[in-house]
Amino acid sequence: MVLHTVNCPPSHPALGQCLRLLAPGDALLLLGDGVYAALAGSRAAAELAASGAALHVLDVDARAAGVLERLADGVSVCDDEGFVALTERYPRQQAWY
Amino acid sequence: MSAPSVLLVTRHAPYGASLARSALDAALAAAAFDRPPTLLFLGDGVLQLLPGQDASGIGTRSHRRVLDSLPLYGIDTLYVDSQALAGHDLTAADLPPGARPVDDAAIRALLAGHDHILGF
């Protein structure tokens, strides 16, 4: 089980690579420009939901971007402590940027 | 306790940024401490493997040449994103000896199967 962190916007090829390799049981945290992939109704959000991975978004970045107001279903909001907790739960991490 | 296994993921082309070079430096450093990592070339990272590189004109060493020297340092496990290979019309014949193309399922198994992941 791997924690994937994504901080590139949805059009970036790194998100496509991440989507290819996400496995059910993995977790994914969207931060920085990555939070736009959690926009309700967006193609990226649909593809993430189909992955079967546990989806998280960093609260401050999602709020800054206006994404918190229109967050896709199934994406949980996590603060810095939640981020740390994720890194404890998933010792393997892959950063997509 | 056996030594923790390290997967080094390298995702960028060799000369446009320093990331690919840094990945190799990290691999060599780990090998120097008897922890030779497994290397995974993903996405544009497969462009590091193009044969026939000559970087003398841009004042640096040929990246492929450094890659070819990795077995000397005990780094001989190289995996290559087969989808990216096909996307750039590269074939197994272009790869350094011993490098193995892997599909997405095998890459997921590599990510989940090592104790640590280093991403570049």
Backbone of each chain as ProteinMPNN parsed JSONL, in Angstrom:
{"seq_chain_A": "MVLHTVNCPPSHPALGQCLRLLAPGDALLLLGDGVYAALAGSRAAAELAASGAALHVLDVDARAAGVLERLADGVSVCDDEGFVALTERYPRQQAWY", "coords_chain_A": {"N_chain_A": [[0.844, -1.195, 0.0], [0.563, 2.128, -0.902], [1.252, 5.573, -0.391], [0.31, 8.133, -2.417], [1.327, 11.313, -3.374], [0.097, 14.233, -4.886], [0.943, 17.118, -6.515], [0.631, 18.536, -8.813], [-1.144, 20.223, -11.496], [-4.303, 19.033, -12.954], [-3.936, 18.642, -15.751], [-1.361, 17.918, -16.097], [1.122, 15.573, -17.146], [2.085, 13.911, -15.118], [-0.022, 13.373, -13.409], [-1.555, 11.664, -14.945], [0.175, 9.472, -15.076], [0.206, 8.748, -12.413], [-2.482, 7.994, -12.103], [-2.53, 5.732, -13.709], [-1.165, 3.957, -12.121], [-2.183, 3.836, -9.607], [-3.442, 1.85, -7.02], [-6.157, -0.129, -5.738], [-6.579, 0.222, -2.27], [-4.357, 1.76, -1.993], [-3.481, 5.124, -0.959], [-4.272, 8.53, -1.729], [-3.112, 11.808, -1.745], [-4.053, 15.023, -2.42], [-2.449, 18.041, -3.065], [-1.334, 21.508, -3.102], [-1.354, 22.646, -6.461], [-2.487, 20.306, -7.162], [-4.942, 19.993, -5.964], [-7.024, 20.677, -7.636], [-7.841, 18.452, -8.977], [-9.767, 17.419, -7.427], [-12.127, 18.63, -7.927], [-15.579, 18.677, -8.001], [-17.375, 16.839, -10.417], [-15.444, 17.066, -12.34], [-13.279, 15.637, -14.886], [-10.922, 14.555, -13.944], [-11.539, 14.073, -11.262], [-13.45, 12.084, -11.52], [-11.931, 10.041, -12.615], [-10.136, 9.588, -10.561], [-11.888, 8.695, -8.572], [-12.643, 6.285, -9.655], [-10.447, 4.755, -9.263], [-10.356, 3.402, -6.888], [-8.752, 4.006, -4.777], [-8.067, 5.509, -1.549], [-9.092, 8.784, -1.113], [-7.752, 11.989, -0.5], [-7.612, 15.459, 0.436], [-5.628, 18.338, 0.923], [-6.422, 20.594, 3.444], [-5.832, 23.457, 3.665], [-4.803, 24.132, 1.155], [-6.868, 23.363, -0.568], [-8.849, 25.068, 0.31], [-7.739, 27.558, -0.256], [-7.771, 27.441, -3.015], [-10.409, 27.462, -3.626], [-11.642, 25.091, -3.924], [-12.677, 23.641, -1.895], [-15.293, 24.334, -1.619], [-16.612, 23.048, -3.614], [-16.2, 20.261, -3.561], [-15.46, 17.01, -4.74], [-17.515, 14.11, -4.214], [-16.633, 11.692, -1.753], [-14.056, 12.441, -1.311], [-11.856, 13.065, 1.248], [-11.16, 15.626, 3.653], [-8.089, 16.787, 4.777], [-5.926, 17.855, 7.42], [-2.718, 19.274, 8.432], [-1.876, 17.577, 10.472], [-3.307, 15.316, 9.814], [-2.07, 14.706, 7.422], [0.478, 13.971, 8.341], [-0.314, 11.735, 9.774], [-1.149, 10.083, 7.687], [1.315, 9.581, 6.46], [2.413, 8.025, 8.378], [0.803, 5.811, 8.37], [1.161, 4.831, 5.825], [4.047, 3.75, 4.904], [5.391, 3.732, 2.465], [5.935, 6.042, -0.034], [5.038, 7.92, -2.87], [5.824, 10.654, -4.76], [4.173, 12.784, -6.948], [4.843, 15.231, -9.256]], "CA_chain_A": [[0.0, 0.0, 0.0], [1.421, 3.278, -1.166], [0.657, 6.909, -0.356], [0.705, 8.969, -3.544], [1.007, 12.731, -3.217], [0.011, 14.886, -6.194], [0.852, 18.577, -6.411], [0.598, 19.16, -10.135], [-2.534, 20.386, -11.952], [-4.828, 17.821, -13.603], [-3.491, 18.435, -17.135], [0.052, 17.519, -16.099], [1.247, 14.13, -17.405], [2.36, 13.133, -13.899], [-1.284, 12.863, -12.85], [-1.906, 10.497, -15.748], [1.004, 8.338, -14.643], [-0.292, 8.35, -11.098], [-3.748, 7.288, -12.301], [-2.222, 4.405, -14.254], [-0.486, 3.066, -11.171], [-2.923, 3.791, -8.35], [-4.062, 0.552, -6.777], [-7.091, -0.155, -4.608], [-5.779, 0.024, -1.063], [-3.458, 2.899, -1.898], [-4.089, 6.401, -0.602], [-3.789, 9.624, -2.547], [-3.322, 13.121, -1.142], [-3.924, 16.134, -3.356], [-2.018, 19.273, -2.421], [-0.919, 22.511, -4.073], [-2.216, 22.656, -7.654], [-3.142, 19.008, -7.28], [-6.295, 19.992, -5.39], [-8.046, 20.861, -8.675], [-8.331, 17.129, -9.391], [-10.877, 17.053, -6.542], [-13.309, 19.434, -8.29], [-16.756, 17.843, -8.302], [-17.798, 16.835, -11.804], [-14.327, 17.129, -13.285], [-12.861, 14.331, -15.386], [-9.889, 14.026, -13.058], [-12.179, 13.548, -10.054], [-14.1, 10.824, -11.881], [-10.887, 9.021, -12.791], [-9.616, 9.255, -9.233], [-12.896, 7.908, -7.859], [-12.673, 4.944, -10.23], [-9.217, 4.033, -8.937], [-10.519, 2.592, -5.682], [-7.844, 4.471, -3.73], [-8.632, 6.454, -0.574], [-8.76, 10.112, -1.641], [-7.66, 13.049, 0.498], [-7.171, 16.74, -0.077], [-5.096, 19.139, 2.023], [-7.442, 21.615, 3.685], [-5.454, 24.853, 3.38], [-4.634, 24.318, -0.287], [-8.188, 23.274, -1.192], [-9.578, 26.292, 0.662], [-7.13, 28.647, -1.019], [-8.108, 27.314, -4.432], [-11.861, 27.481, -3.818], [-12.076, 23.725, -4.245], [-13.406, 23.101, -0.748], [-16.707, 24.653, -1.825], [-17.185, 22.146, -4.628], [-15.369, 19.071, -3.451], [-16.086, 15.779, -5.228], [-17.905, 13.136, -3.191], [-15.674, 10.628, -1.477], [-12.734, 12.985, -1.013], [-11.858, 13.565, 2.62], [-10.313, 16.8, 3.86], [-7.107, 16.469, 5.814], [-5.045, 18.958, 7.826], [-1.315, 18.866, 8.501], [-1.762, 16.398, 11.336], [-3.81, 14.196, 9.03], [-0.998, 14.401, 6.468], [1.486, 13.206, 9.083], [-0.895, 10.423, 10.094], [-1.099, 9.289, 6.456], [2.686, 9.115, 6.221], [2.683, 6.942, 9.33], [0.037, 4.627, 7.978], [1.701, 4.331, 4.552], [5.478, 4.066, 4.908], [5.885, 3.928, 1.097], [5.31, 7.231, -0.62], [5.486, 8.323, -4.203], [5.401, 12.033, -5.026], [3.953, 13.129, -8.36], [4.942, 16.691, -9.344]], "C_chain_A": [[0.88, 1.246, 0.0], [0.609, 4.557, -0.982], [1.202, 7.704, -1.531], [0.376, 10.42, -3.196], [1.076, 13.381, -4.594], [-0.034, 16.384, -5.975], [0.988, 19.279, -7.757], [-0.861, 19.282, -10.584], [-2.981, 19.191, -12.787], [-4.317, 17.574, -15.02], [-2.054, 17.918, -17.206], [0.17, 16.0, -16.303], [1.511, 13.302, -16.15], [1.074, 12.61, -13.278], [-1.748, 11.637, -13.626], [-1.113, 9.267, -15.344], [0.535, 7.818, -13.295], [-1.577, 7.536, -11.251], [-3.526, 5.879, -12.836], [-1.825, 3.438, -13.15], [-1.147, 3.024, -9.807], [-3.572, 2.426, -8.199], [-5.097, 0.691, -5.667], [-6.296, -0.493, -3.341], [-4.708, 1.085, -0.889], [-4.232, 4.112, -1.369], [-3.485, 7.483, -1.478], [-4.119, 10.932, -1.85], [-3.057, 14.191, -2.194], [-3.497, 17.376, -2.586], [-1.496, 20.244, -3.478], [-1.893, 22.544, -5.243], [-2.911, 21.318, -7.88], [-4.576, 19.007, -6.795], [-7.38, 20.138, -6.463], [-8.591, 19.527, -9.198], [-9.485, 16.666, -8.505], [-12.136, 17.868, -6.834], [-14.46, 18.515, -8.688], [-17.121, 17.963, -9.775], [-16.671, 16.875, -12.813], [-13.933, 15.721, -13.732], [-11.834, 13.703, -14.452], [-10.512, 13.393, -11.815], [-12.844, 12.204, -10.342], [-13.065, 9.71, -12.007], [-10.291, 8.613, -11.445], [-10.6, 8.365, -8.479], [-12.9, 6.459, -8.35], [-11.465, 4.104, -9.813], [-9.385, 3.103, -7.744], [-9.58, 2.986, -4.557], [-8.595, 5.391, -2.762], [-8.152, 7.861, -0.93], [-8.795, 11.164, -0.53], [-7.217, 14.333, -0.184], [-6.695, 17.57, 1.111], [-5.955, 20.385, 2.204], [-7.02, 23.017, 3.257], [-5.334, 25.106, 1.877], [-5.986, 24.279, -1.006], [-9.001, 24.534, -0.907], [-9.051, 27.46, -0.159], [-7.603, 28.636, -2.467], [-9.607, 27.44, -4.686], [-12.43, 26.115, -4.112], [-12.92, 23.136, -3.117], [-14.91, 23.274, -0.913], [-17.393, 23.675, -2.778], [-16.361, 20.866, -4.725], [-16.131, 17.841, -3.939], [-16.431, 14.858, -4.067], [-16.787, 12.121, -2.99], [-14.269, 11.121, -1.212], [-12.751, 13.538, 0.407], [-10.833, 14.689, 2.766], [-9.354, 16.509, 5.0], [-6.243, 17.686, 6.126], [-3.614, 18.432, 7.945], [-1.132, 17.628, 9.372], [-2.253, 15.147, 10.612], [-2.783, 13.731, 8.002], [0.067, 13.541, 7.157], [0.964, 11.797, 9.39], [-0.875, 9.516, 8.863], [0.307, 8.736, 6.222], [3.065, 8.023, 7.208], [1.988, 5.651, 8.899], [0.6, 3.99, 6.706], [3.189, 4.675, 4.488], [6.068, 4.254, 3.503], [5.152, 5.101, 0.463], [5.909, 7.554, -1.968], [4.919, 9.707, -4.488], [5.301, 12.264, -6.529], [3.913, 14.646, -8.471], [5.325, 17.093, -10.74]], "O_chain_A": [[1.807, 1.382, 0.798], [-0.561, 4.626, -1.361], [2.408, 7.926, -1.634], [-0.739, 10.717, -2.768], [1.992, 13.116, -5.372], [-0.948, 16.883, -5.319], [1.396, 20.437, -7.842], [-1.719, 18.535, -10.113], [-2.15, 18.423, -13.273], [-4.264, 16.426, -15.459], [-1.59, 17.524, -18.276], [-0.586, 15.231, -15.709], [1.194, 12.113, -16.12], [1.064, 11.531, -12.685], [-2.269, 10.686, -13.044], [-1.65, 8.161, -15.276], [0.474, 6.611, -13.064], [-1.739, 6.504, -10.601], [-4.239, 4.946, -12.467], [-2.112, 2.243, -13.228], [-0.725, 2.262, -8.937], [-4.178, 1.909, -9.137], [-4.948, 1.518, -4.768], [-5.448, -1.386, -3.349], [-4.205, 1.296, 0.215], [-5.462, 4.121, -1.338], [-2.34, 7.377, -1.916], [-5.251, 11.151, -1.418], [-1.976, 14.253, -2.779], [-4.105, 17.726, -1.574], [-1.244, 19.849, -4.617], [-3.107, 22.479, -5.051], [-3.823, 21.218, -8.701], [-5.354, 18.126, -7.163], [-8.53, 19.764, -6.231], [-9.67, 19.479, -9.788], [-10.115, 15.646, -8.787], [-13.104, 17.807, -6.076], [-14.332, 17.688, -9.59], [-17.171, 19.067, -10.317], [-16.906, 16.736, -14.014], [-14.216, 14.739, -13.045], [-11.858, 12.499, -14.194], [-10.086, 12.329, -11.366], [-12.806, 11.295, -9.512], [-13.29, 8.583, -11.564], [-9.982, 7.443, -11.219], [-10.201, 7.4, -7.827], [-13.127, 5.529, -7.577], [-11.461, 2.886, -9.99], [-8.645, 2.13, -7.601], [-9.602, 2.37, -3.492], [-9.622, 5.974, -3.111], [-6.95, 8.102, -1.037], [-9.731, 11.221, 0.267], [-6.551, 14.317, -1.219], [-7.291, 17.513, 2.187], [-6.19, 21.136, 1.258], [-7.77, 23.699, 2.558], [-5.718, 26.169, 1.389], [-6.229, 25.055, -1.931], [-9.746, 25.011, -1.763], [-9.826, 28.255, -0.691], [-7.81, 29.689, -3.071], [-10.034, 27.517, -5.838], [-13.588, 25.998, -4.512], [-13.757, 22.26, -3.336], [-15.7, 22.471, -0.415], [-18.612, 23.507, -2.741], [-15.903, 20.457, -5.792], [-17.298, 17.648, -3.597], [-15.725, 14.826, -3.059], [-16.09, 11.744, -3.932], [-13.378, 10.324, -0.919], [-13.578, 14.39, 0.73], [-9.796, 14.705, 2.104], [-9.762, 16.04, 6.062], [-5.873, 18.449, 5.234], [-3.337, 17.284, 7.6], [-0.337, 16.744, 9.055], [-1.695, 14.061, 10.772], [-2.639, 12.537, 7.74], [0.499, 12.519, 6.623], [1.691, 10.809, 9.284], [-0.614, 8.318, 8.979], [0.475, 7.579, 5.838], [3.928, 7.193, 6.924], [2.525, 4.553, 9.05], [0.529, 2.774, 6.525], [3.552, 5.772, 4.065], [7.127, 4.866, 3.358], [3.922, 5.147, 0.428], [7.12, 7.472, -2.175], [3.706, 9.915, -4.462], [6.232, 11.973, -7.28], [3.059, 15.29, -7.861], [5.461, 18.283, -11.025]]}, "seq_chain_B": "MSAPSVLLVTRHAPYGASLARSALDAALAAAAFDRPPTLLFLGDGVLQLLPGQDASGIGTRSHRRVLDSLPLYGIDTLYVDSQALAGHDLTAADLPPGARPVDDAAIRALLAGHDHILGF", "coords_chain_B": {"N_chain_B": [[17.868, -8.765, 11.061], [16.988, -8.014, 7.803], [18.433, -5.841, 5.312], [16.714, -2.785, 4.528], [14.782, -2.524, 1.551], [15.16, -0.492, -1.335], [13.416, 1.412, -3.66], [14.075, 3.275, -6.447], [12.642, 5.822, -8.148], [12.631, 7.226, -11.27], [11.71, 9.888, -13.276], [12.116, 11.78, -15.252], [13.424, 13.391, -18.221], [16.891, 13.306, -19.328], [18.586, 15.71, -19.549], [17.333, 18.226, -19.394], [16.689, 19.058, -16.848], [18.008, 18.842, -13.509], [17.183, 16.602, -12.24], [17.262, 13.88, -13.122], [19.947, 13.331, -13.127], [20.469, 13.724, -10.423], [19.083, 11.588, -9.382], [20.659, 9.448, -10.218], [22.992, 10.05, -8.808], [22.058, 9.674, -6.219], [21.484, 6.968, -6.316], [24.039, 5.895, -6.673], [25.24, 6.75, -4.331], [23.75, 5.348, -2.415], [24.449, 2.76, -3.14], [27.109, 2.814, -2.478], [26.971, 2.557, 0.206], [26.357, -0.067, 0.497], [23.703, -0.546, -0.167], [22.374, -1.145, -2.712], [20.005, 0.253, -4.845], [16.824, -0.659, -6.352], [16.096, 0.306, -9.633], [13.638, 2.25, -11.253], [12.46, 3.267, -14.282], [10.33, 5.651, -15.345], [7.634, 6.956, -17.297], [8.684, 9.935, -18.914], [11.171, 9.387, -18.003], [12.21, 7.167, -19.261], [13.521, 8.164, -21.416], [16.034, 8.664, -20.648], [17.374, 6.435, -21.313], [17.947, 6.276, -23.963], [19.975, 5.115, -26.581], [23.198, 6.105, -27.939], [23.757, 8.658, -26.963], [25.449, 11.76, -26.796], [26.851, 13.984, -24.93], [28.806, 15.845, -25.013], [28.817, 18.284, -26.284], [27.237, 19.919, -24.724], [28.601, 20.16, -22.458], [28.564, 18.197, -20.456], [28.454, 14.914, -18.909], [27.685, 11.95, -20.757], [24.562, 10.699, -20.131], [23.567, 8.134, -20.518], [25.92, 6.712, -20.624], [26.776, 6.784, -17.987], [24.7, 5.334, -16.876], [25.19, 2.859, -18.024], [27.366, 2.121, -16.583], [26.487, 1.366, -14.134], [26.256, -1.391, -13.204], [28.837, -1.901, -12.318], [28.857, -0.818, -9.848], [27.257, -2.396, -8.412], [24.622, -2.042, -8.95], [22.2, -3.482, -10.558], [19.609, -3.97, -11.155], [17.235, -2.997, -13.131], [14.231, -1.551, -14.039], [11.793, -0.831, -16.522], [9.316, 1.299, -17.717], [7.015, -0.063, -19.722], [4.919, 0.944, -21.249], [5.599, 3.636, -21.619], [7.944, 3.266, -23.044], [6.958, 2.22, -25.454], [5.489, 4.428, -26.236], [7.454, 6.203, -26.987], [8.505, 4.924, -29.064], [10.587, 3.169, -28.506], [12.504, 0.171, -28.059], [13.11, -3.024, -26.469], [15.599, -3.655, -27.362], [16.976, -1.297, -27.351], [17.702, -0.856, -24.783], [19.838, -0.819, -21.818], [21.88, -3.726, -21.073], [20.142, -6.229, -19.314], [18.12, -4.582, -18.363], [14.678, -4.479, -17.672], [11.601, -4.378, -19.297], [8.45, -3.435, -17.927], [4.987, -3.939, -17.173], [1.978, -2.08, -16.162], [0.831, -3.422, -13.962], [2.979, -4.822, -12.924], [4.566, -2.669, -12.197], [3.035, -1.512, -10.188], [3.305, -3.543, -8.312], [6.03, -3.351, -7.801], [6.166, -0.826, -6.563], [4.68, -1.299, -4.255], [6.136, -3.281, -3.118], [8.633, -2.631, -2.103], [10.631, -1.426, 0.661], [11.174, 1.266, 0.893], [10.566, 4.225, -1.052], [12.176, 6.255, -3.338], [11.741, 9.213, -4.961], [12.351, 10.811, -8.079]], "CA_chain_B": [[16.972, -7.996, 10.209], [17.612, -7.759, 6.509], [18.489, -4.418, 4.966], [15.51, -2.325, 3.846], [14.92, -2.397, 0.101], [14.876, 0.859, -1.824], [13.052, 1.586, -5.067], [14.341, 4.64, -6.879], [11.785, 6.093, -9.3], [13.154, 8.389, -11.994], [10.597, 10.178, -14.19], [12.378, 12.942, -16.093], [14.439, 13.272, -19.264], [18.185, 13.434, -18.657], [19.405, 16.928, -19.573], [16.585, 19.47, -19.228], [16.694, 19.425, -15.438], [19.049, 18.076, -12.815], [16.563, 15.515, -11.468], [17.721, 12.556, -13.545], [21.323, 13.223, -12.639], [20.4, 13.575, -8.965], [18.636, 10.223, -9.109], [21.828, 8.582, -10.355], [23.887, 10.319, -7.677], [21.475, 9.032, -5.038], [21.648, 5.526, -6.488], [25.445, 5.564, -6.437], [25.515, 6.95, -2.904], [23.16, 4.22, -1.685], [25.249, 1.573, -3.434], [28.367, 2.941, -1.741], [26.685, 2.091, 1.561], [25.867, -1.449, 0.384], [22.246, -0.602, -0.327], [22.055, -0.85, -4.118], [18.561, 0.336, -5.028], [16.181, -1.036, -7.599], [15.764, 1.508, -10.399], [12.453, 2.191, -12.109], [12.373, 4.389, -15.226], [8.898, 5.808, -15.558], [7.271, 8.108, -18.121], [9.798, 10.505, -19.672], [12.425, 8.828, -17.488], [12.763, 6.171, -20.189], [14.359, 8.874, -22.384], [17.412, 8.559, -20.155], [17.954, 5.179, -21.78], [18.234, 6.337, -25.4], [21.379, 4.882, -26.942], [23.792, 7.089, -28.833], [23.849, 9.996, -26.379], [26.761, 12.405, -26.747], [26.565, 15.258, -24.266], [30.031, 16.657, -24.952], [28.501, 19.622, -26.768], [26.592, 20.718, -23.677], [29.495, 20.24, -21.315], [28.281, 17.272, -19.365], [28.703, 13.532, -19.281], [26.566, 11.212, -21.333], [23.78, 10.054, -19.081], [23.5, 6.702, -20.801], [27.199, 6.116, -20.273], [26.764, 6.574, -16.534], [23.775, 4.225, -16.626], [25.836, 1.607, -18.417], [28.399, 1.767, -15.608], [25.885, 1.041, -12.84], [26.575, -2.735, -12.688], [30.129, -1.857, -11.616], [28.596, -0.388, -8.472], [26.314, -3.329, -7.799], [23.236, -1.695, -9.286], [21.939, -4.206, -11.803], [18.185, -4.238, -11.291], [16.618, -1.858, -13.799], [12.922, -1.796, -14.626], [11.454, 0.233, -17.453], [7.89, 1.463, -18.022], [6.866, -0.54, -21.099], [3.996, 1.831, -21.97], [6.373, 4.811, -22.033], [8.854, 2.811, -24.1], [6.193, 2.148, -26.698], [5.097, 5.795, -26.598], [8.588, 6.866, -27.622], [8.971, 3.993, -30.088], [11.815, 2.484, -28.115], [12.288, -1.259, -27.858], [14.02, -3.657, -25.508], [16.94, -3.676, -27.942], [17.628, -0.022, -27.056], [17.953, -0.734, -23.343], [21.077, -1.422, -21.313], [21.714, -5.152, -20.794], [19.554, -6.539, -18.014], [16.951, -3.753, -18.05], [13.473, -5.244, -17.978], [10.339, -3.65, -19.45], [7.4, -3.936, -17.037], [3.673, -3.328, -17.383], [1.482, -1.319, -15.012], [0.62, -4.299, -12.808], [4.3, -5.099, -12.352], [5.047, -1.436, -11.556], [2.327, -1.402, -8.903], [3.913, -4.514, -7.398], [7.326, -2.801, -7.385], [5.921, 0.266, -5.603], [4.176, -1.844, -2.986], [6.993, -4.355, -2.637], [9.893, -2.17, -1.516], [10.44, -0.783, 1.965], [11.223, 2.723, 0.718], [10.534, 4.744, -2.416], [12.798, 7.562, -3.539], [11.217, 9.721, -6.228], [13.065, 11.9, -8.744]], "C_chain_B": [[17.658, -7.709, 8.886], [17.53, -6.266, 6.178], [17.208, -3.995, 4.25], [15.76, -2.145, 2.344], [14.468, -1.007, -0.348], [14.539, 0.807, -3.313], [13.262, 3.045, -5.427], [13.572, 4.879, -8.185], [12.275, 7.351, -9.999], [12.269, 8.657, -13.206], [10.875, 11.301, -15.17], [13.483, 12.656, -17.109], [15.791, 13.752, -18.713], [18.808, 14.827, -18.571], [18.657, 18.222, -19.263], [16.547, 19.963, -17.794], [17.695, 18.525, -14.737], [18.494, 16.836, -12.121], [17.119, 14.138, -11.829], [19.132, 12.292, -13.024], [21.342, 13.005, -11.122], [19.966, 12.159, -8.579], [19.818, 9.254, -9.181], [22.799, 8.784, -9.203], [23.381, 9.622, -6.42], [21.666, 7.522, -5.11], [23.087, 5.11, -6.166], [25.805, 5.718, -4.96], [24.967, 5.779, -2.093], [23.987, 2.951, -1.897], [26.568, 1.603, -2.664], [28.205, 2.494, -0.294], [26.045, 0.702, 1.553], [24.355, -1.555, 0.379], [21.882, -0.32, -1.782], [20.554, -0.85, -4.334], [18.11, -0.356, -6.313], [15.817, 0.249, -8.326], [14.526, 1.267, -11.258], [12.402, 3.452, -12.961], [10.931, 4.502, -15.677], [8.643, 7.036, -16.437], [8.463, 8.604, -18.932], [11.159, 10.025, -19.166], [13.04, 7.806, -18.428], [13.668, 6.838, -21.236], [15.82, 8.925, -21.932], [18.144, 7.386, -20.784], [18.298, 5.191, -23.265], [19.708, 6.053, -25.665], [21.896, 6.027, -27.806], [23.846, 8.491, -28.274], [25.294, 10.5, -26.428], [26.573, 13.808, -26.209], [27.783, 16.169, -24.231], [29.746, 18.1, -25.368], [27.818, 20.502, -25.733], [27.356, 20.63, -22.358], [29.159, 19.335, -20.156], [28.563, 15.849, -19.827], [27.471, 12.904, -19.893], [25.857, 10.443, -20.234], [23.74, 8.539, -19.28], [24.8, 5.997, -20.415], [27.286, 5.842, -18.772], [25.853, 5.389, -16.198], [24.44, 2.887, -16.929], [26.89, 1.167, -17.404], [27.807, 1.293, -14.278], [26.199, -0.374, -12.326], [27.907, -2.789, -11.942], [29.947, -1.506, -10.15], [27.545, -1.269, -7.795], [24.859, -3.013, -8.069], [22.901, -2.367, -10.617], [20.472, -4.577, -11.967], [17.495, -2.991, -11.818], [15.278, -2.273, -14.397], [12.498, -0.584, -15.434], [9.969, 0.162, -17.799], [7.638, 1.084, -19.492], [5.919, 0.356, -21.91], [4.72, 3.082, -22.466], [7.362, 4.458, -23.128], [8.145, 2.819, -25.44], [5.824, 3.546, -27.181], [6.208, 6.558, -27.29], [9.199, 5.991, -28.71], [10.351, 3.43, -29.78], [11.492, 1.008, -27.912], [13.302, -1.79, -26.854], [15.451, -3.645, -26.033], [17.703, -2.383, -27.648], [18.142, 0.06, -25.62], [19.318, -1.286, -22.952], [20.831, -2.896, -21.012], [21.095, -5.351, -19.406], [18.353, -5.693, -17.645], [15.698, -4.479, -18.522], [12.261, -4.344, -18.141], [9.268, -4.28, -18.571], [6.089, -3.214, -17.315], [3.174, -2.692, -16.085], [1.308, -2.196, -13.774], [1.95, -4.596, -12.117], [4.852, -3.857, -11.648], [4.351, -1.231, -10.209], [2.94, -2.35, -7.865], [5.278, -4.02, -6.916], [7.139, -1.72, -6.328], [5.528, -0.289, -4.241], [5.187, -2.786, -2.339], [8.348, -3.931, -2.092], [9.624, -1.451, -0.198], [10.401, 0.737, 1.843], [11.152, 3.071, -0.761], [11.229, 6.099, -2.416], [12.365, 8.056, -4.904], [12.031, 10.872, -6.771], [12.394, 12.247, -10.052]], "O_chain_B": [[18.785, -7.215, 8.859], [16.68, -5.539, 6.692], [16.669, -4.759, 3.45], [16.818, -1.672, 1.931], [13.522, -0.435, 0.193], [15.279, 0.236, -4.115], [12.701, 3.941, -4.795], [13.822, 4.22, -9.194], [12.328, 8.421, -9.394], [12.087, 7.788, -14.059], [9.958, 11.742, -15.863], [14.349, 11.809, -16.895], [15.832, 14.515, -17.748], [19.506, 15.11, -17.597], [19.284, 19.219, -18.905], [16.388, 21.159, -17.552], [18.175, 17.551, -15.318], [19.243, 16.096, -11.484], [17.411, 13.329, -10.948], [19.46, 11.201, -12.555], [22.126, 12.208, -10.608], [20.424, 11.607, -7.579], [19.97, 8.369, -8.34], [23.364, 7.823, -8.68], [24.16, 9.055, -5.654], [21.969, 6.874, -4.109], [23.323, 4.113, -5.482], [26.571, 4.928, -4.409], [25.638, 5.276, -1.191], [24.201, 2.171, -0.969], [27.082, 0.564, -2.25], [29.175, 2.102, 0.355], [25.3, 0.338, 2.462], [23.792, -2.537, 0.863], [21.162, 0.637, -2.063], [19.889, -1.844, -4.041], [18.9, -0.6, -7.226], [15.291, 1.18, -7.717], [14.387, 0.227, -11.901], [12.314, 4.564, -12.439], [10.378, 3.595, -16.299], [9.354, 8.036, -16.333], [9.169, 7.815, -19.559], [12.178, 10.232, -19.823], [14.252, 7.592, -18.405], [14.483, 6.168, -21.87], [16.721, 9.192, -22.727], [19.374, 7.339, -20.792], [18.874, 4.231, -23.776], [20.585, 6.666, -25.057], [21.117, 6.819, -28.337], [23.971, 9.444, -29.044], [26.234, 9.76, -26.14], [26.183, 14.716, -26.942], [27.794, 17.16, -23.501], [30.37, 19.029, -24.855], [27.828, 21.725, -25.867], [26.84, 20.972, -21.295], [29.436, 19.663, -19.002], [28.872, 15.613, -20.995], [26.344, 13.288, -19.579], [26.459, 9.651, -19.51], [23.864, 7.769, -18.327], [24.796, 4.857, -19.949], [27.801, 4.809, -18.344], [26.183, 4.555, -15.356], [24.277, 1.914, -16.193], [27.267, -0.004, -17.36], [28.546, 0.864, -13.392], [26.39, -0.547, -11.122], [28.091, -3.613, -11.046], [30.778, -1.851, -9.311], [27.015, -0.924, -6.739], [23.964, -3.632, -7.494], [23.279, -1.872, -11.679], [20.126, -5.399, -12.815], [17.206, -2.056, -11.071], [15.202, -3.23, -15.166], [12.805, 0.553, -15.074], [9.442, -0.9, -18.129], [8.009, 1.831, -20.397], [6.096, 0.51, -23.119], [4.491, 3.536, -23.587], [7.597, 5.253, -24.038], [8.653, 3.347, -26.429], [5.843, 3.822, -28.38], [5.945, 7.458, -28.088], [10.282, 6.283, -29.216], [11.174, 3.24, -30.675], [10.351, 0.644, -27.629], [14.228, -1.087, -26.448], [16.404, -3.628, -25.254], [18.933, -2.367, -27.69], [18.927, 0.947, -25.286], [19.888, -2.115, -23.661], [19.699, -3.284, -20.725], [21.498, -4.699, -18.443], [17.629, -6.034, -16.71], [15.659, -5.023, -19.625], [11.916, -3.612, -17.213], [9.178, -5.504, -18.473], [6.078, -2.029, -17.648], [3.84, -2.75, -15.051], [1.604, -1.762, -12.661], [2.035, -4.619, -10.889], [5.525, -3.971, -10.625], [4.975, -0.834, -9.225], [3.074, -2.001, -6.692], [5.646, -4.239, -5.762], [7.851, -1.691, -5.325], [5.987, 0.192, -3.206], [5.102, -3.059, -1.142], [9.134, -4.776, -1.663], [8.53, -0.933, 0.029], [9.691, 1.413, 2.588], [11.615, 2.314, -1.614], [10.919, 6.974, -1.609], [12.6, 7.382, -5.908], [12.371, 11.802, -6.04], [12.85, 13.144, -10.761]]}, "name": "protein", "num_of_chains": 2, "seq": "MVLHTVNCPPSHPALGQCLRLLAPGDALLLLGDGVYAALAGSRAAAELAASGAALHVLDVDARAAGVLERLADGVSVCDDEGFVALTERYPRQQAWYMSAPSVLLVTRHAPYGASLARSALDAALAAAAFDRPPTLLFLGDGVLQLLPGQDASGIGTRSHRRVLDSLPLYGIDTLYVDSQALAGHDLTAADLPPGARPVDDAAIRALLAGHDHILGF"}
